Amino acid sequence: MYYPYFRGKQFELLALRESAEVLAEASFIPIIEPVRESLNGLERALTAIGAAGGQAIVIVNPRHGDHKDDGANISAFLSENYRGNDAVSAGILLLSGTSIDEAKTLISNHAHHNPAIVHSGFTAARDIAEFLRDRGIDATNVFSEDHASMLYRKHFRSGTRVLVRDGFEQKKNADYDPFEFFSDLHVTFQDLNMDGYGDFLTVGDRYTEGGGPAYAVAIHLTYIDPMNDDAMYVYHFKSDSNDTPTDPASKFAEALAKLIAKLDSADSNLIETSAVEEFRRLHDTGHFPGLGYIKKLSIRHHIETLAAYHRNADA
């Protein structure tokens, strides 16, 4: 149903580990694009997902990070540790620069590993769809909404079909409005003839290795608005003292105070997730855990919010 797209930075893999049980219980299947040379963090995340009875897709040819020129180590890792394990699928990323021969080779090399194909700019839809049919490969097809048109998608009618939308507009923290629209795919994906949907969490699709000094600190929390057909929106709780990059702890305290005030209001629509409980604890103790930790909590809250939505919708 829900296929959140993770990049393998430390805080994202930690969020995965800590959300493993929620993901498994909701039948959510994370897509993980490893971006760090070491696969230890990925292994720990997959171990947690497996222990919870969940599933995951691991991209074997990443677009970004340390493996972008050669994903052989990822393929070897999956073959050695997860061959014959249907809980972990090999994800093949098809980009605008991927040739048809490269695509066929990647799919053939991982045909034994329950492949999932992520269509993100590739153009030879008819050729690769015919190749899949001729080989009898019933792959999961994951379409990037921005890079796989409806005309492209019509060639892939069999198997599981997933549409991924980037609902998080990345800006400088100081430039965010108090809240904005995030997505409605969790409500509309079936109307679009999809079996599932995904997003890039509260991180966004644009990949960066690291940011500069934080002039402003922002906490991004998603919520479902029942007064707007259950569409999802995102709050941006920002610091006020944003003229210099000094004292991020005080900036976090300013943003956190706004978050707590909204939580305690009558109209926030925020769910009291385990991540929100942690934000309350941080507010009570006055502790600044670091910017990566804040991003991790934001991701966890997003996953728990969607899990609660589907749980209530199915009740």
Backbone torsions as a table, in degrees:
resi	resn	phi	psi	omega
1	MET	NA	-67.0	-179.4
2	TYR	-106.1	129.1	-177.1
3	TYR	-123.3	81.5	178.6
4	PRO	-69.3	138.1	-176.9
5	TYR	-100.9	115.8	-178.8
6	PHE	-107.3	142.1	164.1
7	ARG	-99.8	149.2	-168.7
8	GLY	-82.7	39.8	171.7
9	LYS	-73.2	161.4	-172.9
10	GLN	-57.2	-47.1	-174.8
11	PHE	-69.1	-28.3	177.9
12	GLU	-73.3	-41.0	178.2
13	LEU	-67.3	-35.7	174.9
14	LEU	-64.4	-41.7	176.8
15	ALA	-61.0	-38.2	177.1
16	LEU	-61.8	-48.2	-179.0
17	ARG	-60.2	-44.8	-176.4
18	GLU	-73.3	-19.5	-179.7
19	SER	-102.0	7.4	-172.3
20	ALA	-56.6	-44.2	-177.8
21	GLU	-69.3	-40.2	177.7
22	VAL	-62.2	-45.5	179.0
23	LEU	-59.7	-46.2	-177.7
24	ALA	-66.0	-45.1	-178.6
25	GLU	-62.8	-32.6	-178.7
26	ALA	-90.4	-1.8	-175.9
27	SER	60.9	34.4	173.6
28	PHE	-84.5	141.9	-176.5
29	ILE	-122.1	103.2	179.8
30	PRO	-71.5	143.9	171.3
31	ILE	-104.0	127.1	-174.2
32	ILE	-120.6	122.3	175.2
33	GLU	-104.8	102.1	-177.9
34	PRO	-64.9	129.7	-179.3
35	VAL	-120.8	-3.8	179.2
36	ARG	-109.0	143.9	-178.0
37	GLU	-58.7	-44.9	177.8
38	SER	-72.8	133.7	179.5
39	LEU	-102.1	12.5	-178.7
40	ASN	-64.1	-43.2	179.2
41	GLY	-64.4	-39.4	175.9
42	LEU	-61.7	-44.0	-179.4
43	GLU	-61.0	-42.5	179.7
44	ARG	-65.5	-38.1	178.5
45	ALA	-65.9	-43.9	179.8
46	LEU	-66.9	-34.5	177.2
47	THR	-63.3	-42.8	178.8
48	ALA	-65.2	-41.3	178.7
49	ILE	-63.9	-43.9	178.6
50	GLY	-63.6	-41.6	179.7
51	ALA	-63.4	-28.9	179.6
52	ALA	-85.3	-5.2	-178.9
53	GLY	83.3	24.4	-177.5
54	GLY	-98.5	-175.3	179.5
55	GLN	-130.3	161.4	178.6
56	ALA	-155.1	157.8	173.8
57	ILE	-118.7	129.8	-179.8
58	VAL	-115.8	120.4	178.9
59	ILE	-69.0	126.6	-177.1
60	VAL	-93.9	-12.3	178.5
61	ASN	-132.8	73.0	-174.0
62	PRO	-58.6	150.7	174.9
63	ARG	-82.7	-28.2	-172.9
64	HIS	-124.5	163.8	169.5
65	GLY	84.8	-161.0	-170.2
66	ASP	-71.5	-18.5	-177.0
67	HIS	-106.5	11.2	-172.3
68	LYS	-66.5	-24.9	179.7
69	ASP	-93.8	-15.6	-177.2
70	ASP	-163.1	110.5	179.7
71	GLY	-97.5	18.4	-176.0
72	ALA	-58.2	-37.4	-179.2
73	ASN	-65.5	-34.5	178.1
74	ILE	-69.4	-44.4	178.2
75	SER	-59.6	-43.1	179.1
76	ALA	-64.4	-40.6	178.1
77	PHE	-59.4	-46.2	179.7
78	LEU	-67.0	-40.9	-178.9
79	SER	-64.7	-40.2	-177.6
80	GLU	-74.6	-32.8	-171.4
81	ASN	-110.1	-22.0	-172.2
82	TYR	-133.8	16.0	176.8
83	ARG	-63.5	129.0	-178.3
84	GLY	80.3	2.9	179.4
85	ASN	-101.8	104.5	-176.4
86	ASP	-68.2	-10.6	-178.7
87	ALA	-73.8	-21.2	-179.8
88	VAL	-122.9	117.1	-178.7
89	SER	-103.3	151.6	173.0
90	ALA	-85.3	126.6	177.6
91	GLY	-99.6	129.3	178.8
92	ILE	-109.7	120.3	-176.5
93	LEU	-94.5	116.2	179.6
94	LEU	-103.9	114.4	-174.1
95	LEU	-110.2	176.6	180.0
96	SER	-62.2	-30.1	-179.0
97	GLY	-91.4	2.7	179.9
98	THR	-81.3	125.4	178.2
99	SER	-79.7	162.0	178.9
100	ILE	-63.1	-36.8	178.8
101	ASP	-66.6	-41.7	177.3
102	GLU	-61.8	-42.4	-179.5
103	ALA	-62.7	-45.4	-179.5
104	LYS	-63.3	-40.5	-179.6
105	THR	-65.1	-45.7	179.3
106	LEU	-59.9	-45.3	-178.6
107	ILE	-66.6	-43.5	179.9
108	SER	-61.9	-41.5	-178.2
109	ASN	-66.9	-20.7	-177.7
110	HIS	-121.0	19.0	-178.2
111	ALA	-63.4	-26.0	-179.6
112	HIS	-79.9	-3.7	-169.9
113	HIS	-118.0	40.5	173.2
114	ASN	48.2	59.2	-167.5
115	PRO	-66.1	148.0	170.9
116	ALA	-121.5	130.2	-176.3
117	ILE	-107.1	123.3	179.9
118	VAL	-100.9	109.5	-176.3
119	HIS	-90.7	109.8	-174.3
120	SER	-141.3	66.0	178.5
121	GLY	112.3	-13.4	177.1
122	PHE	-61.6	146.4	-173.6
123	THR	-114.5	-21.0	-174.4
124	ALA	-87.7	61.9	-175.7
125	ALA	-62.0	-48.2	-176.7
126	ARG	-60.1	-45.0	-177.2
127	ASP	-62.8	-45.0	-176.1
128	ILE	-74.9	-30.7	176.4
129	ALA	-66.0	-41.2	177.3
130	GLU	-65.9	-38.7	177.8
131	PHE	-60.6	-44.6	179.3
132	LEU	-62.6	-43.5	179.6
133	ARG	-65.0	-44.1	-178.1
134	ASP	-63.8	-34.3	-179.7
135	ARG	-87.4	-4.8	-179.4
136	GLY	68.1	31.1	-178.5
137	ILE	-95.9	114.5	-178.9
138	ASP	-97.7	75.1	-173.4
139	ALA	-81.6	154.2	165.7
140	THR	-74.1	131.9	179.5
141	ASN	-111.0	118.7	-179.0
142	VAL	-110.2	119.5	-175.3
143	PHE	-108.0	127.7	169.8
144	SER	-75.7	121.4	-175.8
145	GLU	-59.3	-35.5	-177.7
146	ASP	-78.5	-16.9	-171.7
147	HIS	-130.4	14.9	176.4
148	ALA	-146.8	98.9	-173.8
149	SER	-69.3	169.7	176.2
150	MET	-61.7	-36.7	178.1
151	LEU	-63.3	-39.7	176.0
152	TYR	-65.3	-46.5	-172.8
153	ARG	-66.8	-23.9	-175.3
154	LYS	-66.1	-17.5	179.3
155	HIS	-74.8	-13.9	-174.5
156	PHE	-118.2	84.5	-174.8
157	ARG	-99.9	-15.1	-178.9
158	SER	-99.5	166.3	179.2
159	GLY	72.8	-177.3	179.2
160	THR	-75.7	132.9	-179.2
161	ARG	-118.3	127.8	-175.1
162	VAL	-128.9	135.7	177.2
163	LEU	-112.7	126.0	-178.2
164	VAL	-111.3	128.3	179.3
165	ARG	-123.0	137.3	175.1
166	ASP	-86.3	100.1	-177.6
167	GLY	-88.9	-4.3	-174.3
168	PHE	-107.1	110.3	178.5
169	GLU	-83.5	117.3	-176.6
170	GLN	-83.7	128.2	179.4
171	LYS	-140.0	175.3	166.0
172	LYS	-65.5	140.6	-175.1
173	ASN	-54.0	-37.2	-177.5
174	ALA	-69.2	-16.7	-174.7
175	ASP	-92.4	-4.5	-178.4
176	TYR	-71.8	141.8	167.8
177	ASP	-74.1	166.0	-178.8
178	PRO	-58.4	-34.1	175.8
179	PHE	-156.5	160.8	176.9
180	GLU	-159.0	165.4	179.0
181	PHE	-63.9	141.5	178.0
182	PHE	-112.2	-58.6	-177.2
183	SER	-170.9	159.7	170.3
184	ASP	-126.0	10.9	-176.7
185	LEU	-60.9	-31.1	179.5
186	HIS	-63.5	-20.2	178.2
187	VAL	-98.1	-34.5	-167.4
188	THR	-106.9	-3.4	-171.1
189	PHE	-59.8	-35.4	179.7
190	GLN	-70.5	-32.6	175.5
191	ASP	-65.5	-21.5	178.4
192	LEU	-93.9	14.5	179.4
193	ASN	61.7	38.9	176.7
194	MET	-113.9	151.6	177.0
195	ASP	-93.1	-13.4	-179.9
196	GLY	-161.1	174.1	-179.0
197	TYR	-144.1	164.8	178.0
198	GLY	-152.8	174.3	176.0
199	ASP	-155.6	179.8	178.4
200	PHE	-105.0	32.7	174.2
201	LEU	58.6	-153.0	177.2
202	THR	-98.3	37.3	177.8
203	VAL	-117.2	-42.0	-179.0
204	GLY	93.8	162.5	-175.1
205	ASP	-77.4	-29.7	-176.2
206	ARG	-67.0	125.0	-174.4
207	TYR	-98.9	132.8	172.9
208	THR	-133.0	144.8	179.8
209	GLU	-72.0	-33.0	-179.5
210	GLY	-176.3	150.3	-179.6
211	GLY	-96.4	169.5	174.5
212	GLY	-81.8	-167.4	178.9
213	PRO	-62.7	143.1	-176.0
214	ALA	-87.4	107.1	174.1
215	TYR	-73.5	-33.7	177.4
216	ALA	-129.0	146.1	174.0
217	VAL	-109.2	134.0	178.8
218	ALA	-131.2	141.4	174.8
219	ILE	-112.0	123.8	-175.3
220	HIS	-108.1	116.6	-179.8
221	LEU	-127.8	127.7	179.8
222	THR	-88.0	156.8	177.3
223	TYR	-153.5	155.3	176.1
224	ILE	-96.4	132.4	-179.9
225	ASP	-105.5	103.3	-178.1
226	PRO	-66.1	-18.9	179.5
227	MET	-83.5	-5.4	178.1
228	ASN	-126.4	50.2	175.9
229	ASP	56.8	33.3	177.8
230	ASP	63.5	24.7	173.0
231	ALA	-66.2	155.0	179.9
232	MET	-100.0	136.3	176.8
233	TYR	-124.6	169.2	179.0
234	VAL	-132.4	129.7	171.5
235	TYR	-83.6	143.6	172.2
236	HIS	-121.0	101.2	179.6
237	PHE	-91.0	113.0	-170.9
238	LYS	-111.4	153.0	172.6
239	SER	-73.3	166.2	-178.9
240	ASP	-104.5	-36.4	-176.8
241	SER	-88.8	85.1	-169.2
242	ASN	-115.0	22.4	-176.4
243	ASP	-84.2	-25.5	-179.5
244	THR	-135.0	161.0	179.8
245	PRO	-86.8	11.4	-177.7
246	THR	-82.6	156.9	172.7
247	ASP	57.2	61.2	177.8
248	PRO	-62.6	-25.9	178.9
249	ALA	-62.8	-43.1	178.3
250	SER	-67.5	-36.9	177.2
251	LYS	-62.9	-43.8	177.7
252	PHE	-61.1	-41.5	179.4
253	ALA	-60.9	-37.9	178.4
254	GLU	-65.7	-45.8	179.2
255	ALA	-65.9	-40.4	-178.3
256	LEU	-65.8	-36.7	177.9
257	ALA	-61.4	-37.7	177.4
258	LYS	-67.8	-39.3	177.8
259	LEU	-60.7	-48.9	-177.7
260	ILE	-63.6	-39.5	178.5
261	ALA	-62.3	-41.4	177.9
262	LYS	-67.7	-42.1	177.0
263	LEU	-56.4	-40.1	-175.3
264	ASP	-85.4	-0.8	175.4
265	SER	-81.5	174.0	-175.2
266	ALA	-88.5	-7.4	-170.4
267	ASP	-131.2	28.2	-175.0
268	SER	-75.4	-32.6	-173.2
269	ASN	65.0	5.9	176.4
270	LEU	-75.8	137.0	177.2
271	ILE	-86.0	142.2	178.7
272	GLU	-80.7	74.1	179.6
273	THR	-76.4	174.7	176.3
274	SER	-64.3	-30.6	177.3
275	ALA	-68.5	-39.5	176.9
276	VAL	-64.8	-39.7	175.9
277	GLU	-58.2	-38.0	179.2
278	GLU	-69.2	-38.9	175.6
279	PHE	-61.3	-40.1	177.4
280	ARG	-62.8	-40.9	179.2
281	ARG	-64.2	-42.4	179.0
282	LEU	-63.0	-36.4	177.4
283	HIS	-66.5	-42.4	-178.0
284	ASP	-66.5	-36.4	-176.0
285	THR	-91.2	-14.3	-177.4
286	GLY	69.6	25.7	-175.6
287	HIS	-94.2	136.4	173.4
288	PHE	-103.6	112.2	-173.4
289	PRO	-89.5	-4.6	-176.3
290	GLY	106.4	153.8	-173.5
291	LEU	-68.2	-35.5	177.7
292	GLY	-63.0	-38.1	178.6
293	TYR	-63.6	-40.1	179.3
294	ILE	-63.7	-43.4	177.8
295	LYS	-62.4	-39.9	178.4
296	LYS	-60.3	-45.2	179.4
297	LEU	-64.1	-38.3	178.7
298	SER	-61.7	-42.1	178.1
299	ILE	-64.3	-47.1	179.7
300	ARG	-58.3	-42.7	179.8
301	HIS	-62.1	-41.6	179.9
302	HIS	-60.2	-46.8	179.8
303	ILE	-63.5	-44.7	-178.6
304	GLU	-66.8	-33.3	178.0
305	THR	-64.8	-44.6	179.1
306	LEU	-69.7	-35.1	176.6
307	ALA	-62.8	-43.0	178.5
308	ALA	-65.2	-39.6	179.1
309	TYR	-60.2	-49.6	-178.3
310	HIS	-69.0	-33.6	176.6
311	ARG	-62.6	-43.6	179.3
312	ASN	-71.1	-36.3	-179.5
313	ALA	-67.0	-30.8	-178.6
314	ASP	-87.4	-11.1	-176.2
315	ALA	-69.8	NA	NA
